[in-house]
């Protein structure tokens, strides 16, 4: 059986069911046309209809109006940088070959869509998509008396969306939904939105888990692609081996774009990440009020907060793409918190070091004083001057020299070593004084003041950095 006889067979089958089973299929009236008159009309419309030729062939482009209903946006993935949406796509165009008398419209079974010419609309950024088919394919064909055809589809598609995550989770993403013609260029088909921005429905009432739709608008554009080889085209391009020339021409294709901006709800991340990390920083400050002699307590607090903060940082990155090009806002805040927690641990290490150093000096002085008290019976320590030390060393050194070399030396020759010795002594003493001054800078007289200063400096610095952080990421 040929393909052209298939519409005739369907029409005869419907006529047979209507005439033989009147109780099951009651007669309907379409204006002045009843079923007995309407069925031959459909048969007449399909007779000689060529679905391989577009309407207005050789007469101008076909104007196709588009409208969208966004049923749902199921998922938005930052890892894959895409979103999954279920949409109702409606397309309208006029086919003069389908004009019939009357003012009514005819709804045709969606399975008969293969008998009509339909646009080759596709979504260029789609990764995966499918047409719903429960209980039948979700298609709608409606033909109006003036030849206007309404073609509606229910599609679920996963569409790519380029995201900028530098301000995550205080970011704002702009995604698009593009509609293009696959094979017909602007000389054959023209796309337009039927009612401008009002052609898109459903975004105003859409509720998402992490986002809220901030705004949306529609635009009409065109896509430019290479259409193929044209040998007679005057401008050609040589191949890589310089042996042949390839000539291409560019074609402009219709394109409709829906832009919609999504604002992420930051409250979830405040409760999930920001508040716990801030409390961990405050918990690390508790060690400033614990005695420095309680080594296990302060060490346990410092190590526990560092490990907990590390676990929190790893958990916050599990739902994000592992891309080095993005330094996200949440990474900056977690890095700040980790720095303050680790700084509190280092503060106790420094305080404990200076405390032990100070106690060592005091114990050494106390032991020396006790020894001299036991030997001399008084509470004063003997003081040995530097001049006496130099004089004794000088006498010891000169006594070792031979007497005949000293007696035969000239006064001029003996004066030069004395001047050199005095200059060398001044240089060594200056270096010693400079080293003592440098060491005094790193010497803490009272190590307990380190904790007292840390109780003020750490909270004030953390508060100041938080103010700068939130001002930058929220308002800049």
Secondary structure by P-SEA (a helix, b strand, c coil): ccccaaaaaaaaaaaaaaaaccccccccccccccaaaaaaaaaaaacccccccccccccbbbbbbbbbbbcccccccccccbbbbbbbbbbbbbbccccccccbbbbccccccccbbbbbcccccccbbbbbcccccbbbbbbcccbbbbbbbbbbbbbbbbbbccccccbbbbbbbbbbbcccccccbbbbccccccccccccccccccccccccccccbbbbbbccccccccbbbbcccccbbbbbbbbbbbbbbbbbbbbbbaaaaaaccaaaaaaaaaaaaccccccccaaaaaaaaaaaaaaaaaaaaaaaacccccccccccaaaaaaaaaaaaaaaaaaaaaaaaaaaaaaaaaaaaaaaaaaaaaaaccccbbbbbbaaaaaaaaaaaaaaaccaaaaaaccaaaaaaaaaaaaaaaaaaaaaaaaaaaaaaaaccccccaaaaaaacaaaaaaaaaaaaaaaaaccc
